[in-house]
Amino acid sequence: MAYPWRVALRVSIAPIVCLALCVPAGAQRLLRGSPSARIATNHGSESTNGGTDRGLTNLGRALPPTMLDTVGWQAALDRAGFSPGIIDGIMGPKTRMGLRTFQEFNGLPVTDLPDDATLAGLGAFKAPALRRYVLTKADAAAVGPHPTKWLARSKLDRLAYQSLAVLAAERGHCTRKLLALLNPRVNLDRLKPGDAIIFPNVASPSWLRGGRDASDSTDSNGAAAWVEVDFRLKMIRVIDEAGRVGALFHCSIARDRSNLPGGPCLVKTIAMNPTYTFDPAKWPEVKDVNRRLLIPPGPRNPVGVCWIGLSLAGYGIHGTPKPELIGKTGSHGCIRLTNWDAVRLSRIVRVGTKVRFIQSNVGVARAR
């Protein structure tokens, strides 16, 4: 099947170092006969913001067709609110869980596979898999010093992105490795305003465009009847009034299970671009700080760009400065999401939304 996002610019394919890609047998039917990989350009405001086309003219090779298809599935799931995890072009367990949950929510045959029924259900597939973005002076201004010492961090006004490449990967909800594969002739370490780059076509959170303070719930759709945090599967499910899983996000939980939150609670506060209070008593591994420090806001803040405080003292659901480590490393006790998923969750919940903690063996479509 030729997917709808395979439009616009043709590019040649040169050999690429093999990146493990497991495509389910049931999906092979969709991939057979696919044409050479193509890159689709976005014709919205971000493709006409005054930059050059260097990123496209330098693009001498594309992803293998099957990997491009997987990026398309992952981007569409991300846009629909059923997270595939960080986008990497690999049909792994997080992507399959996103497919499964989307299928269950929409009453489709549950196959965990990218099949025809799911393709039809994900109307977002009318959009291209990839988008072209021209870096701006505002993007460059969002990059700044990134000290590793807590005291040095506390002296800054804002914890900015380490580089434009880090900003671009976060903008595309993807790994640095995938970003490099999508832009093989672009030096990601020397990006500058005016350079065009390619990344997955995902919706930009409003905080990237100077969005509202999330404590103002007027822009929230209020879709969540409650939120379910699954410690075993390391995921957050948003449950709607019908008891269905209407959104899915992958998370990190406490490294020490004795620090996991317990019992039912409520969303108590929602804040964008929060500060963070560093308490050395909670960081025994840090030996060079003996007092509390106020850490400034920014995407590299320890709790990211969004804090959803819970009615359990000291606990919250929040973003992270290291999105590629979600689900792989543990926190000190809070629930950690990528920045973009934390922002999206903040748009769905309200102050007073119930939060439950469970441990399950499999994903569920209808909450128990």
PLY file of the C-alpha trace (Angstrom):
ply
format ascii 1.0
element vertex 368
property float x
property float y
property float z
element edge 367
property int vertex1
property int vertex2
end_header
0.00 0.00 0.00
1.25 3.48 -0.82
0.62 5.56 2.28
-1.04 8.98 1.92
1.92 10.81 3.42
4.20 9.71 0.58
3.88 12.88 -1.47
5.95 15.80 -2.74
9.72 15.67 -2.87
11.45 12.55 -4.20
14.93 11.84 -2.93
17.38 9.11 -3.72
18.21 6.47 -1.15
21.82 5.78 -0.32
22.90 2.94 1.95
22.29 3.70 5.61
23.87 1.96 8.55
21.29 -0.59 9.61
19.05 0.49 12.47
17.11 -2.40 14.01
13.55 -2.32 12.71
11.01 -4.95 13.65
7.96 -4.72 11.40
5.16 -7.10 12.46
4.38 -9.82 9.95
0.84 -8.52 9.69
2.16 -5.15 8.55
4.23 -6.54 5.70
1.16 -6.57 3.48
0.97 -2.81 3.89
4.60 -2.36 3.01
4.95 -4.64 -0.02
5.27 -2.77 -3.26
6.02 0.54 -1.54
7.81 3.02 -3.77
11.16 4.55 -2.96
11.08 6.64 0.18
10.04 10.25 -0.29
10.11 13.23 2.00
6.92 15.22 2.29
7.15 18.93 3.02
4.83 20.93 5.21
3.28 23.92 3.47
2.14 25.72 6.61
3.61 28.78 8.23
6.73 26.99 9.41
7.76 26.14 5.86
7.53 29.77 4.77
9.04 31.68 7.68
11.75 33.37 5.71
14.48 30.76 5.89
16.45 29.06 3.14
16.02 25.61 1.64
19.51 24.45 2.60
18.14 21.62 4.73
16.24 20.18 1.78
18.86 20.70 -0.88
21.44 19.04 1.36
19.21 16.02 1.90
20.91 13.37 -0.20
19.21 10.27 1.17
16.09 9.27 3.05
15.00 6.59 5.44
14.32 3.11 4.11
10.65 2.89 3.05
9.66 0.65 5.97
11.24 2.99 8.51
9.55 6.01 6.94
6.24 4.15 7.22
6.89 3.48 10.91
7.71 7.16 11.50
4.37 7.95 9.81
2.49 5.61 12.16
4.32 6.99 15.19
3.68 10.62 14.22
-0.02 9.93 13.63
-0.39 8.16 16.98
1.39 11.05 18.66
-0.98 13.57 17.06
-3.96 11.47 18.12
-2.83 11.38 21.77
-1.82 7.69 21.91
1.90 8.03 22.44
4.27 5.67 20.61
7.04 6.80 22.95
9.76 9.03 21.56
9.66 8.72 17.76
12.54 6.57 16.49
11.28 4.74 13.39
11.17 1.40 15.23
7.95 -0.60 15.56
8.65 -1.47 19.20
6.44 -2.31 22.21
5.52 1.31 23.00
4.32 1.89 19.44
2.34 -1.37 19.51
0.77 -0.35 22.83
-0.23 2.95 21.24
-1.77 1.08 18.31
-3.59 -1.32 20.62
-5.03 1.45 22.80
-6.14 3.46 19.77
-7.83 0.34 18.35
-9.61 -0.36 21.64
-10.78 3.24 22.04
-12.22 3.31 18.52
-13.83 -0.12 18.60
-11.49 -1.56 15.96
-10.18 -5.14 15.79
-7.39 -5.31 18.37
-4.33 -6.55 16.52
-1.50 -4.38 17.95
-0.54 -4.02 14.27
-0.63 -1.18 11.72
-3.49 -2.59 9.65
-6.03 -1.18 7.18
-8.75 -0.59 9.79
-6.38 1.39 11.98
-5.13 3.33 8.96
-8.71 4.33 8.19
-9.40 5.18 11.83
-6.35 7.41 12.07
-7.64 10.11 9.76
-4.52 12.06 10.70
-2.69 9.93 8.14
-3.84 12.39 5.52
-0.97 14.50 6.83
2.62 13.89 5.73
4.89 11.84 7.95
7.53 14.56 8.03
7.66 18.32 8.09
10.17 20.93 7.07
11.06 23.55 9.65
13.24 26.63 9.22
15.13 27.60 12.36
14.58 31.17 13.55
16.42 33.75 15.65
13.92 33.01 18.42
15.02 29.37 18.33
18.66 30.42 18.65
17.72 32.63 21.61
16.24 29.54 23.31
19.73 27.97 23.41
22.06 28.83 26.25
24.55 27.65 28.88
23.91 24.22 30.38
26.09 23.78 33.46
26.04 20.43 35.24
26.60 21.76 38.78
23.49 22.66 40.76
24.95 25.88 42.16
25.85 27.10 38.66
22.36 26.24 37.43
20.77 28.24 40.24
22.62 31.39 39.11
21.07 31.39 35.64
17.84 33.14 34.64
16.66 30.19 32.56
17.78 26.64 31.80
17.81 26.74 28.03
18.34 24.09 25.37
21.91 22.88 25.01
21.84 23.28 21.22
19.57 23.86 18.25
19.77 20.13 17.52
18.33 19.34 20.97
15.59 21.91 20.36
14.81 20.40 16.94
14.62 16.85 18.29
12.21 17.99 20.99
10.21 19.95 18.43
9.83 16.73 16.42
9.29 14.47 19.45
12.11 12.28 18.14
15.50 10.87 19.02
18.70 12.65 18.06
19.59 9.54 16.05
16.45 9.76 13.93
16.99 13.48 13.44
20.46 12.73 12.08
19.09 10.06 9.73
16.47 12.47 8.41
19.11 15.15 7.81
22.19 13.18 6.71
24.02 16.08 5.06
23.23 18.65 7.73
25.80 19.23 10.46
23.51 19.16 13.50
26.28 20.59 15.67
26.44 23.76 13.54
22.78 24.62 13.01
21.91 28.30 12.79
18.90 30.50 12.05
17.79 30.12 8.44
18.72 26.43 8.20
15.90 24.09 7.19
15.62 20.71 8.84
13.27 17.74 8.59
11.59 16.07 11.55
8.38 14.09 12.26
5.14 15.92 11.63
3.74 16.29 15.14
1.60 19.01 16.61
3.63 21.68 18.38
2.64 22.23 22.03
1.38 25.78 22.59
4.19 26.49 25.06
6.52 26.50 22.04
4.45 29.38 20.70
4.23 31.26 24.01
1.03 29.54 25.14
-1.06 30.25 28.20
-0.27 29.39 31.80
-1.80 25.94 32.25
-3.27 26.98 35.60
-5.88 28.73 33.48
-8.08 25.79 32.54
-10.22 27.72 30.05
-8.31 26.19 27.16
-8.52 22.63 28.51
-11.02 20.28 26.91
-11.68 18.69 30.30
-11.80 15.25 28.68
-10.38 13.33 31.63
-12.79 11.73 34.08
-9.70 10.48 35.88
-6.07 9.62 35.27
-4.60 6.18 35.84
-0.85 5.74 36.49
0.27 2.16 35.82
3.49 1.45 37.70
4.09 -1.94 36.14
3.79 -0.82 32.53
5.13 2.70 33.19
2.32 4.51 31.46
-0.39 7.04 32.14
-3.90 6.42 30.83
-6.45 9.18 30.57
-9.92 7.75 31.21
-12.99 9.42 29.75
-16.53 9.55 31.11
-17.38 6.27 29.34
-14.51 4.50 31.11
-12.41 4.27 27.95
-8.71 5.01 27.64
-8.84 8.22 25.59
-5.14 9.08 25.71
-1.94 7.23 26.55
1.47 8.51 27.69
4.64 6.64 28.64
6.40 7.64 31.85
9.23 7.04 34.28
8.50 6.23 37.93
10.48 6.17 41.17
13.75 4.26 41.03
13.16 3.14 44.62
9.75 1.47 44.74
9.37 2.49 48.38
9.07 6.09 47.13
6.13 5.38 44.83
3.02 7.42 45.64
0.02 5.47 46.88
-3.69 5.84 47.38
-6.14 7.94 45.37
-5.41 11.64 45.00
-6.36 14.70 42.98
-4.70 17.16 40.66
-3.99 20.12 42.96
-2.17 22.57 40.73
-0.99 23.00 37.13
1.93 25.27 36.29
3.85 25.99 33.12
7.58 26.78 33.18
7.95 26.01 36.89
10.96 26.65 39.05
12.43 23.77 41.04
13.63 23.74 44.63
16.77 21.64 44.94
16.91 20.04 48.38
20.24 18.31 49.08
18.50 16.03 51.61
16.69 14.40 48.68
19.83 14.14 46.56
22.35 12.24 48.71
24.53 11.63 45.66
25.23 15.40 45.43
28.10 16.21 47.78
28.94 19.84 46.93
25.67 21.55 47.98
24.60 21.97 51.62
21.59 24.28 51.24
18.43 24.55 49.23
18.68 26.19 45.82
16.02 27.68 43.57
16.53 26.31 40.06
15.19 28.58 37.28
12.56 27.53 34.72
13.20 26.30 31.20
13.17 23.10 29.13
16.27 21.81 30.98
14.73 22.35 34.41
14.62 19.04 36.34
10.81 18.99 36.07
10.76 20.26 32.50
8.28 22.86 31.28
5.15 21.64 33.06
4.29 20.65 36.63
1.00 18.91 37.52
1.02 18.89 41.31
-0.90 16.20 43.19
-2.69 16.35 46.53
0.00 14.02 47.92
2.64 16.31 49.45
5.75 16.53 47.29
4.41 14.46 44.40
3.58 15.52 40.88
3.52 14.59 37.20
6.02 16.63 35.23
8.27 17.00 32.20
11.94 16.17 31.83
15.14 17.61 30.35
16.03 14.15 28.99
13.13 12.77 26.91
15.10 9.82 25.51
15.35 8.34 29.02
11.61 8.14 29.69
10.77 4.62 30.86
14.48 3.73 31.09
15.59 5.54 34.24
13.88 6.16 37.57
12.92 9.38 39.33
13.15 10.33 43.01
9.43 9.61 43.36
7.41 11.74 40.95
5.92 10.65 37.64
8.05 11.86 34.73
6.86 12.46 31.14
8.42 14.03 28.06
7.87 17.78 28.02
5.38 17.53 25.16
3.33 14.81 26.85
3.31 16.70 30.16
1.98 19.79 28.34
-0.65 17.73 26.54
-1.79 16.08 29.76
-2.08 19.52 31.37
-4.58 20.45 28.63
-6.74 17.41 29.37
-6.90 17.46 33.18
-8.17 20.14 35.52
-7.57 20.98 39.15
-9.63 18.36 40.98
-9.21 15.56 38.39
-8.86 12.20 40.17
-5.58 10.29 39.89
-5.31 6.56 40.63
-2.24 4.34 40.91
-2.39 0.72 39.73
-0.16 -2.18 38.74
-1.45 -4.20 35.80
-0.05 -6.89 33.54
-1.65 -5.78 30.29
-3.12 -2.65 28.77
-6.85 -2.07 29.17
-9.36 -0.33 26.95
-12.05 0.07 29.59
-10.99 0.97 33.11
-11.85 -1.39 35.85
0 1
1 2
2 3
3 4
4 5
5 6
6 7
7 8
8 9
9 10
10 11
11 12
12 13
13 14
14 15
15 16
16 17
17 18
18 19
19 20
20 21
21 22
22 23
23 24
24 25
25 26
26 27
27 28
28 29
29 30
30 31
31 32
32 33
33 34
34 35
35 36
36 37
37 38
38 39
39 40
40 41
41 42
42 43
43 44
44 45
45 46
46 47
47 48
48 49
49 50
50 51
51 52
52 53
53 54
54 55
55 56
56 57
57 58
58 59
59 60
60 61
61 62
62 63
63 64
64 65
65 66
66 67
67 68
68 69
69 70
70 71
71 72
72 73
73 74
74 75
75 76
76 77
77 78
78 79
79 80
80 81
81 82
82 83
83 84
84 85
85 86
86 87
87 88
88 89
89 90
90 91
91 92
92 93
93 94
94 95
95 96
96 97
97 98
98 99
99 100
100 101
101 102
102 103
103 104
104 105
105 106
106 107
107 108
108 109
109 110
110 111
111 112
112 113
113 114
114 115
115 116
116 117
117 118
118 119
119 120
120 121
121 122
122 123
123 124
124 125
125 126
126 127
127 128
128 129
129 130
130 131
131 132
132 133
133 134
134 135
135 136
136 137
137 138
138 139
139 140
140 141
141 142
142 143
143 144
144 145
145 146
146 147
147 148
148 149
149 150
150 151
151 152
152 153
153 154
154 155
155 156
156 157
157 158
158 159
159 160
160 161
161 162
162 163
163 164
164 165
165 166
166 167
167 168
168 169
169 170
170 171
171 172
172 173
173 174
174 175
175 176
176 177
177 178
178 179
179 180
180 181
181 182
182 183
183 184
184 185
185 186
186 187
187 188
188 189
189 190
190 191
191 192
192 193
193 194
194 195
195 196
196 197
197 198
198 199
199 200
200 201
201 202
202 203
203 204
204 205
205 206
206 207
207 208
208 209
209 210
210 211
211 212
212 213
213 214
214 215
215 216
216 217
217 218
218 219
219 220
220 221
221 222
222 223
223 224
224 225
225 226
226 227
227 228
228 229
229 230
230 231
231 232
232 233
233 234
234 235
235 236
236 237
237 238
238 239
239 240
240 241
241 242
242 243
243 244
244 245
245 246
246 247
247 248
248 249
249 250
250 251
251 252
252 253
253 254
254 255
255 256
256 257
257 258
258 259
259 260
260 261
261 262
262 263
263 264
264 265
265 266
266 267
267 268
268 269
269 270
270 271
271 272
272 273
273 274
274 275
275 276
276 277
277 278
278 279
279 280
280 281
281 282
282 283
283 284
284 285
285 286
286 287
287 288
288 289
289 290
290 291
291 292
292 293
293 294
294 295
295 296
296 297
297 298
298 299
299 300
300 301
301 302
302 303
303 304
304 305
305 306
306 307
307 308
308 309
309 310
310 311
311 312
312 313
313 314
314 315
315 316
316 317
317 318
318 319
319 320
320 321
321 322
322 323
323 324
324 325
325 326
326 327
327 328
328 329
329 330
330 331
331 332
332 333
333 334
334 335
335 336
336 337
337 338
338 339
339 340
340 341
341 342
342 343
343 344
344 345
345 346
346 347
347 348
348 349
349 350
350 351
351 352
352 353
353 354
354 355
355 356
356 357
357 358
358 359
359 360
360 361
361 362
362 363
363 364
364 365
365 366
366 367
